[in-house]
Amino acid sequence: MIFNLGLYLTATITLTVIMDPPGNIPVFLSLVGRKSREARNKAARQGVLVSLAVISLFAVGGEAILSYLGIGIPALQGAGGLLLLLIALDLLTGKGATEPEAVEDVNIALVPLGTPLLAGPGAIAATIVFVRQADGHAASYFALAAAILTVHLINYLVLRYSSLLIRLIKDSGIVLVAKIAGLLLAAIAVQLVADSVKGFISGAS
């Protein structure tokens, strides 16, 4: 058997649900909705590539990295939650409403788009679990790699063509989307911190 179809389907569905491509559209538009089409496409491409690099890194050596640093998944969840909360507060207070400098295009692709929105604690943890399930079988590793590529292709296509919404919602709609995205990000951040606390408590008990 050269390809583990079961693991491919499971990993693809799981990672797609966790990374939630449609759910990232409001945040993406709030960050780059007022930029040119080229800048939006560039941000979508770079963000997905950053996410792919991060997920691939943790797929190859995630457990070794966490073990070496002495941290666990709850710590990742807490850090990701705090980072998202800071971004959410910026969106809610309108600090990001002004036009950013060109250098910030890369920063947006790195944070928060590439990580922790796409390559977040949940996606990283799920990837590490799937690597454990592969258990040294080449067919399973190949299937997992194909699943990771598939999920990131889906994310890219969703973000790449989300700009079509801009024609409908206009500038005033982008402001509204930014507020909604900030509220949703704040909720996600609180949930990540709560999950982190639960993880630490269950690990200590």
C-alpha positions in Angstrom: 0.0 0.0 0.0 1.7 3.2 -1.2 -1.0 5.6 0.0 -3.1 5.6 3.2 -6.4 7.0 1.8 -8.1 6.8 5.2 -5.5 8.9 6.9 -5.5 11.4 4.0 -9.3 11.9 4.3 -9.3 12.1 8.0 -6.4 14.6 8.2 -7.8 16.7 5.4 -11.2 17.0 6.9 -9.8 17.6 10.4 -7.3 20.2 9.5 -9.8 22.0 7.2 -12.3 22.2 10.1 -9.7 23.4 12.5 -8.2 26.0 10.2 -11.7 27.1 9.0 -11.0 28.8 5.7 -14.4 30.5 5.4 -14.1 31.7 9.0 -10.8 33.5 8.2 -12.3 35.6 5.4 -13.6 38.4 7.8 -10.2 38.7 9.4 -8.4 38.6 6.1 -10.6 41.3 4.6 -10.3 43.5 7.7 -6.5 43.4 7.4 -6.0 43.8 3.7 -9.5 44.8 2.3 -8.4 48.3 1.6 -5.2 47.4 -0.2 -4.7 46.8 -3.9 -5.6 43.5 -5.5 -1.9 42.7 -5.9 -1.3 43.3 -2.2 -4.2 41.2 -1.2 -3.1 38.3 -3.4 0.4 38.7 -2.1 -0.8 38.6 1.5 -2.9 35.5 0.8 0.0 33.7 -0.9 2.5 34.6 1.7 0.2 33.8 4.6 -0.6 30.3 3.3 3.1 29.7 2.6 4.0 30.7 6.1 1.3 28.4 7.5 2.6 25.5 5.3 6.1 26.1 6.5 5.1 26.1 10.2 2.8 23.1 9.9 5.5 21.2 8.0 8.1 22.1 10.6 6.0 20.7 13.4 5.0 17.6 11.3 8.7 16.8 10.9 10.0 17.7 14.3 7.1 18.9 16.4 7.5 16.6 19.3 11.2 17.0 19.4 10.9 20.8 19.4 8.3 20.9 22.2 10.3 18.4 24.2 13.5 20.4 23.8 11.9 23.6 24.8 10.0 22.0 27.7 6.6 23.2 26.6 3.3 21.5 25.7 0.2 22.0 23.7 -1.5 24.0 26.5 1.4 26.5 26.4 1.0 26.9 22.7 -2.8 27.5 23.1 -2.2 30.1 25.8 0.4 32.0 23.7 -1.8 31.8 20.6 -4.8 33.0 22.6 -2.9 36.0 24.0 -1.6 37.0 20.6 -5.0 36.8 19.0 -6.5 38.9 21.8 -4.0 41.7 21.1 -4.9 41.6 17.4 -8.7 41.5 18.3 -8.3 44.6 20.5 -6.6 46.5 17.7 -9.5 45.6 15.3 -12.2 46.6 17.8 -10.6 49.9 18.8 -9.8 50.8 15.2 -6.1 51.2 15.6 -5.5 49.3 12.4 -7.9 51.5 10.4 -5.2 53.7 9.0 -3.3 52.7 5.9 -0.2 50.7 7.0 3.2 51.2 5.4 4.2 48.8 2.7 6.6 46.9 5.0 3.6 45.7 7.0 2.3 43.6 4.1 4.8 41.0 5.1 4.0 41.3 8.8 0.3 40.7 8.1 1.2 37.5 6.2 3.3 36.3 9.1 1.1 37.4 12.0 -1.8 37.0 12.4 -2.6 35.4 9.0 0.1 32.7 8.7 0.2 32.1 12.4 -1.8 31.8 14.6 -4.9 32.0 12.4 -4.0 29.3 9.9 -1.1 27.5 11.6 -2.6 27.8 15.1 -2.3 25.6 18.2 -5.1 23.4 17.1 -3.7 22.7 13.7 -0.2 22.1 15.1 -1.5 19.7 17.8 -3.6 17.8 15.2 -0.6 17.5 12.9 1.5 16.1 15.7 -1.2 13.6 16.5 -1.5 12.5 12.9 2.3 12.0 12.8 2.0 9.7 15.8 -0.7 7.7 14.0 1.5 7.3 10.9 3.8 5.3 13.2 6.7 5.2 10.8 4.7 3.9 7.7 5.8 5.6 4.5 2.3 5.3 3.0 0.8 7.2 6.0 3.5 9.9 5.9 2.8 10.4 2.2 -0.9 10.6 2.8 -0.4 13.2 5.6 1.9 15.3 3.5 -0.7 15.2 0.7 -3.4 16.2 3.2 -1.4 19.2 4.5 -0.8 20.4 0.9 -4.5 20.0 0.1 -5.7 21.9 3.1 -3.4 24.8 2.3 -4.5 24.9 -1.3 -8.1 25.2 -0.1 -7.1 28.0 2.2 -5.2 29.8 -0.5 -8.2 29.6 -3.0 -10.6 30.8 -0.3 -8.5 33.8 0.6 -7.4 34.5 -3.0 -11.0 34.9 -4.1 -12.5 36.4 -1.0 -11.7 39.8 -2.5 -14.7 39.3 -4.6 -16.7 40.3 -1.5 -15.1 43.7 -1.5 -17.1 44.7 -4.6 -20.3 44.0 -2.6 -19.5 45.4 0.8 -17.4 48.5 -0.1 -15.3 50.5 2.5 -18.1 50.8 5.0 -18.7 47.1 4.9 -15.0 46.5 5.5 -15.1 48.6 8.7 -18.1 46.5 9.8 -16.3 43.3 9.0 -13.3 44.4 11.0 -15.4 45.0 14.1 -17.1 41.6 13.7 -13.8 39.9 13.1 -12.4 41.6 16.2 -15.2 40.3 18.3 -14.9 36.8 16.8 -11.1 36.8 17.3 -11.6 37.9 20.9 -13.9 35.0 21.5 -11.5 32.6 19.9 -8.7 34.0 22.0 -10.6 33.6 25.2 -11.5 30.0 24.3 -7.8 29.2 23.5 -6.7 30.6 26.9 -9.5 28.6 28.6 -8.4 25.4 26.8 -4.8 26.2 27.9 -5.9 26.5 31.5 -7.8 23.3 31.3 -4.8 21.6 29.8 -2.5 22.7 32.6 -5.0 21.7 35.2 -5.6 18.2 33.8 -1.9 17.7 33.3 -1.2 18.6 36.9 -4.0 16.4 38.3 
